[in-house]
Amino acid sequence: MKDSASSGVTSFHPDEADEIFAAWFCVAVLMVMVRAEALFVTHWSLGWLPIASYQDIVAAAIASGLTVILLALARGATRGTVVFLAWVFCLAWAAYTLINGVIFGFLRTPLTLHMLLLSEPTEGARAMRVYITAAATPMRIAEVIVPPILIVAVTKLACRFAPNQVTRARRVFASTATVGCLIIYFLSGSALAWKFLGDATIVSNPQWVLASSLFAERSARLTAAFPADYLDDFRPPGKTAAHSGLSGRLPAGTNVVIVVMESVGAQRLQLCGARYHDSPELLRLSAHAVNFTRAYASMPGSSNAVGALLCSIYPSHGWQTITGGFTDLQAPSLASVLTARRYRAAFVHPWSLAYDREGQFLRQHSFEVIEGNDWSLASKDDRLVDQAIEWIGRDRDRPFLLVLWTNDTHWPYTPPRHMDFGQSDPALGRYLDAIASTDTLIARLTSRLEAMGLGDDTVLAITGDHGEAFWEHGQRFHSISPYEEEVQIPLMLVSKRLFSHPMRD
């Protein structure tokens, strides 16, 4: 603690090293607590905590060791700057750990650079508002702000009232034996986590994931070209039930309406055999339809579903989306093919399509985009049918392709009415309620088309972009896994001209 008069060089201050070590020890405890919360929300037993925390503990030990070494090397006036930066780094690490705990609760994965880039913070700010609002509760804000303050307080108190114990602990952790134990812990933790925990996101250290993502190669493999044999997927090997059951033909200029039910998979849809009474209109329409019972999304994400459904593009299985990463891809779409044949084409959605450049992608691929901008409404789908019918009425002389992409069934699930499905999970109850409201919306749409004399001249396709998980495999929402609840979707083609009786395929 005292300057060396003979050399004129300031000596190393052990109490500063003790403070930084104590602070990092508190951060390590915080990281283990956040990891415990991650295990809880993903339905893993807390007995796995020692294995799940191995990356966090070793990362905190390395960061602590490096900062203490820098303090030992600092001399003179630079020492104060090093101490200050060490504290800033330590507390920023703690805050980022807490923020990632919130992110993991929503996405079940740590934050990466590509996720930040794909979130389009400028263009998609309004689209992200609902998520930010939901996460930024007073309790969540306090959870991020208070722990770093407590780390400073606990560190200062420990170094003041138990300085000898802190010094001994620092020396023990700096010993060769402790370093060897940490190496063994890291290697054994890696092996055990890989064998027993399976999902790497449960154990991934968020700081390392973000840092390593800075050097990850950005995917750029998507092209408009594809092998000719890809078309074999769309050529049935023989007469399928749907093909052999056709009872009529479609005249030239038949209208096409596609309803995409946001986040609606097959697992909880009455049409697909679920026990919930949430889709009576779809059941009614199935009397003149073919119901495809083995339809799957290529991956459970809306932005990729836009390209997959409307342009027949197979997305890469990662965070690089079709609309966000390949907006100008020169691939034909349903709209471009039909508009070349005098059709007009529109995509109607109740929210802004700025997020992930979806609107830009659609316009680039020959769709007229009709999007909502009233963010004060709880239910966004109420005006979809009116907007669609108004667009149809603008030009009755040309056939049309119309895509209606709903939104009320997306989290946080905002149905315009309230039905009781007897669920103990309120989120699942709202979700089923939103599905029932979407079914009512489809009933309104078909009724309006009939009233306009377009019922027989329109083919109606009803599907979902992906499903939604409710803890079946330890996670919520979508864009997380390829399990059935996320990727199996409904698909039904409705036409009185084509199908005289219900069929399944």
Long-range contacts (C-beta under 8 A, 24 or more apart in sequence): 9-75, 9-76, 10-75, 10-76, 10-79, 12-71, 12-72, 13-71, 13-79, 14-167, 15-159, 15-163, 16-71, 16-79, 16-83, 17-68, 17-71, 17-72, 17-170, 18-159, 18-163, 18-166, 18-167, 18-170, 19-155, 19-156, 19-159, 20-64, 20-67, 20-68, 20-71, 20-83, 20-86, 20-87, 20-90, 21-64, 21-68, 21-166, 21-169, 21-170, 21-173, 22-154, 22-155, 22-158, 22-159, 22-166, 22-170, 23-87, 23-90, 23-91, 23-151, 23-152, 23-155, 24-60, 24-61, 24-63, 24-64, 24-67, 24-90, 25-64, 25-169, 26-94, 26-150, 26-151, 26-154, 26-155, 27-60, 27-90, 27-93, 27-94, 27-97, 27-151, 28-56, 28-57, 28-60, 28-61, 28-64, 30-94, 30-97, 30-98, 30-147, 30-151, 31-56, 31-57, 31-59, 31-60, 31-97, 32-56, 32-57, 34-97, 34-98, 34-100, 34-101, 37-101, 37-105, 38-101, 38-104, 38-105, 38-202, 39-202, 41-104, 41-105, 42-108, 42-199, 42-202, 42-474, 42-475, 43-471, 43-474, 44-197, 44-202, 44-474, 48-196, 48-197, 50-189, 51-189, 51-192, 51-193, 51-196, 51-197, 51-203, 52-193, 52-197, 52-202, 52-203, 53-203, 54-185, 54-186, 54-188, 54-189, 54-190, 54-193, 54-203, 55-186, 55-189, 55-203, 55-204, 55-205, 55-208, 56-97, 56-205, 57-182, 57-185, 58-182, 58-185, 58-186, 58-189, 59-205, 59-207, 59-208, 60-93, 61-173, 61-182, 63-89, 63-90, 63-93, 64-173, 65-174, 68-170, 68-174, 87-152, 90-151, 91-148, 91-151, 91-152, 93-207, 94-147, 94-148, 94-151, 95-144, 95-148, 96-206, 96-207, 96-210, 97-206, 97-207, 98-143, 98-144, 98-147, 99-144, 100-206, 101-143, 102-135, 102-140, 102-143, 102-144, 104-201, 104-206, 106-131, 106-135, 106-477, 107-477, 107-479, 107-480, 108-201, 108-475, 108-476, 108-480, 109-201, 109-204, 109-480, 110-201, 110-204, 110-205, 110-206, 110-209, 110-210, 111-206, 111-209, 111-210, 112-209, 112-210, 112-213, 112-216, 112-319, 113-210, 113-213, 113-214, 113-216, 114-213, 114-216, 114-218, 114-319, 114-320, 115-319, 118-319, 118-320, 118-321, 118-324, 118-325, 118-356, 120-324, 120-354, 120-355, 120-356, 120-357, 123-354, 123-355, 123-357, 124-354, 124-355, 124-356, 126-352, 126-354, 126-375, 127-351, 127-352, 127-354, 127-355, 128-355, 129-375, 130-412, 134-412, 199-474, 218-320, 218-325, 219-316, 219-318, 219-320, 219-325, 220-325, 221-316, 222-313, 222-315, 222-316, 222-320, 222-322, 222-325, 222-326, 222-329, 223-329, 224-329, 224-330, 224-331, 226-314, 230-314, 240-505, 241-290, 241-503, 241-504, 241-505, 242-290, 242-292, 242-493, 242-503, 242-505, 245-290, 245-499, 245-501, 245-503, 246-498, 246-499, 247-498, 247-499, 247-500, 247-501, 248-497, 248-498, 248-500, 249-497, 249-498, 250-459, 250-495, 250-497, 250-498, 251-457, 253-342, 253-399, 253-457, 254-399, 254-457, 254-458, 254-459, 255-399, 255-400, 255-401, 255-402, 255-454, 255-457, 255-458, 255-459, 256-334, 256-338, 256-400, 256-401, 256-402, 256-458, 256-459, 256-461, 257-401, 257-402, 257-403, 257-404, 257-445, 257-449, 257-458, 257-459, 257-460, 257-461, 258-309, 258-401, 258-402, 258-403, 258-404, 258-460, 258-461, 258-462, 258-463, 259-404, 259-406, 259-442, 259-445, 259-460, 259-461, 259-462, 259-463, 260-305, 260-309, 260-403, 260-404, 260-405, 260-406, 260-463, 260-464, 260-465, 261-406, 261-409, 261-435, 261-438, 261-462, 261-463, 261-464, 261-465, 261-490, 262-302, 262-405, 262-406, 262-407, 262-408, 262-409, 262-410, 262-464, 262-465, 263-302, 263-409, 263-410, 263-411, 263-431, 263-464, 263-465, 263-466, 263-467, 263-468, 263-478, 264-409, 264-435, 264-438, 264-464, 264-467, 264-468, 264-489, 264-490, 265-464, 265-466, 265-467, 265-468, 265-484, 265-485, 265-486, 265-487, 265-488, 265-489, 265-490, 266-293, 266-295, 266-464, 266-467, 266-488, 266-489, 266-490, 267-467, 267-484, 267-485, 267-488, 268-431, 268-432, 268-435, 268-468, 269-435, 269-490, 271-490, 271-492, 272-490, 276-421, 276-432, 276-435, 277-436, 278-421, 278-432, 278-435, 278-436, 278-439, 279-435, 279-436, 279-439, 280-439, 281-439, 281-440, 281-442, 281-443, 281-446, 282-439, 282-442, 282-462, 282-490, 282-492, 284-443, 285-442, 285-446, 285-460, 285-462, 285-492, 285-494, 286-492, 286-494, 286-502, 287-501, 287-502, 288-494, 288-495, 288-496, 288-498, 288-499, 288-500, 288-501, 288-502, 289-492, 289-493, 289-494, 289-495, 289-499, 289-502, 289-503, 290-492, 290-493, 290-499, 290-503, 290-504, 290-505, 291-490, 291-491, 291-492, 291-502, 291-503, 291-504, 291-505, 292-491, 292-492, 292-493, 292-504, 292-505, 293-504, 293-505, 294-505, 295-463, 295-488, 295-489, 295-490, 295-491, 296-487, 296-488, 296-489, 297-464, 297-465, 297-466, 297-467, 297-486, 297-487, 297-488, 297-489, 298-487, 299-466, 299-479, 299-482, 299-487, 300-466, 300-467, 300-478, 300-479, 300-480, 300-481, 300-482, 300-486, 300-487, 301-465, 301-466, 301-478, 301-479, 302-358, 302-465, 302-466, 303-356, 303-358, 305-465, 305-466, 306-358, 306-361, 306-362, 306-465, 307-331, 307-361, 309-463, 309-465, 310-334, 310-335, 310-362, 310-365, 310-367, 310-403, 311-365, 321-356, 322-361, 323-356, 323-357, 323-358, 323-360, 323-361, 324-356, 324-357, 327-357, 327-360, 327-361, 327-364, 328-364, 331-365, 333-365, 333-366, 333-367, 334-401, 335-365, 335-366, 335-367, 335-401, 336-365, 336-366, 338-399, 338-401, 339-366, 342-398, 342-399, 343-398, 343-399, 343-400, 343-401, 344-368, 344-395, 344-398, 344-399, 344-400, 344-401, 345-400, 345-401, 345-402, 345-403, 346-370, 346-388, 346-391, 346-400, 346-401, 346-402, 346-403, 347-403, 347-405, 348-384, 348-387, 348-388, 348-391, 348-402, 348-403, 348-404, 348-405, 349-404, 349-405, 349-407, 350-380, 350-381, 350-382, 350-383, 350-384, 350-406, 350-407, 351-380, 351-407, 367-403, 378-414, 378-416, 379-408, 379-414, 379-415, 379-416, 379-437, 380-407, 380-408, 380-414, 381-406, 381-407, 381-408, 381-416, 381-437, 381-438, 381-441, 382-416, 384-441, 385-441, 385-444, 385-445, 385-448, 388-445, 389-448, 389-452, 392-452, 392-454, 393-452, 404-445, 405-465, 406-438, 406-441, 408-434, 408-437, 408-438, 409-434, 409-435, 409-438, 409-468, 411-468, 411-477, 425-470, 427-470, 427-476, 428-470, 431-468, 431-470, 455-496, 456-496, 456-497, 458-495, 459-493, 459-494, 459-495, 459-498, 460-493, 460-494, 460-495, 461-491, 461-492, 461-493, 461-494, 462-490, 462-491, 462-492, 462-494, 463-489, 463-490, 463-491, 463-492, 464-489, 464-490, 465-489
